[in-house]
Amino acid sequence: MIWLPLMAQRFFDEREDQSEVKARIVSKYFSVWAKIIAPRARAKRIGYIDLFAGPGRYKDGSASTPLMVLEQAIADPNMRGCLVTIFNDEDPEHSKSLASEIAKLPGIETLKYRPEVQTGNVGNAVAENLKAVRLIPTFSFIDPFGYKGLSLGLVQGAIKDWGSDCVFFFNYNRINAGISNQLVEEHINALFGTERAAALRAAVTGVSPEKREALVLEHLAQALKELGGNFVLPFRFRNASGRRSTHHLIFVSKHVKGYEIMKEIMAKESSTHDQGVPSLEYSPADASTPLLFSLQRSLEKLADELANTFAGRTITMVQVYNEHHVDTPFIKKNYKDALAALESAKRIEVAAHRAGSFGDNVVVTFPSSGRVN
């Protein structure tokens, strides 16, 4: 048996809240993505790849992501005939267990393409293979325990072809500790790129923990965008006390539509919302500190920013949204609420529209002075 750290083996002992949220985000996106992509796929096939798939079930019997995805496919007559799945784990016992659990799924025989379960290390060879072959439209989930095997090349190979998106697990605790550790320099360089990793090491020296985390995520996002992943969306997980980050789910897509869909999904899984603006994070402690979060007043900040950004322009609501929402936590409803607040405060002029609604094509004029005369 390939040796694994004891903590990695214990990972599947019990399904914690964070694991449930992670699995829901991935499976929900897969469901929506498949319904959009499948009818447009030239080969009439779509793919799902999980390179660190695990044993299939947690010790408490709850299903992990591979089984949730397959159950969705079994329940969808259209997906049954087009979904190709590949699951891999470096632990042969995990692979064996996963194959057994897949075989037990009711209706598994209705899938046209039998799920493929592999055992192997995920390294440079896998990344190079993904970059070399032409993939059918594929949604990839890369969920390593730490950082071994996770690289820019792997993500690039996963998203390079049409219709292909990727979500990966970013273990902030371990990666943060490894940034300045020469023993794991090779892994950090593979994740950020050699030049960017060197710049990151210099940038994080002596800064606060909050600033350090922001810099790490910003360098990662810029590296992914340079590879063609134009739309990068992180979802943060905090520890039980809510005082520090533990890990992130990072979504990467080449298309804004996928970005919008994933943001809506992450918004619903966020543990807190400030005036309807999602935190895009899950923290077990948020429920006990609602006042602290509410003091951020996110919607007022959005309204002020829109008034400044679009001053002097006449533009539709949906154009405001399309030009502004990328790399922000805001969803479309937040923009409608912010514009309604600006209208109420007489800070914008709005063409006639139905009371109580703010449709996509409603025309808005932002005065240069910041207030309607």
PyMOL commands that set and color helices and strands:
alter all, ss='L'
color gray80, all
select helices_A, chain A and resi 6-10+17-40+65-75+77-80+92-104+108-110+124-132+152-159+172-178+182-192+194-203+209-226+256-269+286-288+290-294+298-309+317-324+332-344
alter helices_A, ss='H'
color red, helices_A
select strands_A, chain A and resi 46-50+83-89+116-119+138-142+165-170+231-238+245-253+273-274+277-278+281-282+314-316+349-350+363-365
alter strands_A, ss='S'
color yellow, strands_A
deselect
rebuild
show_as cartoon
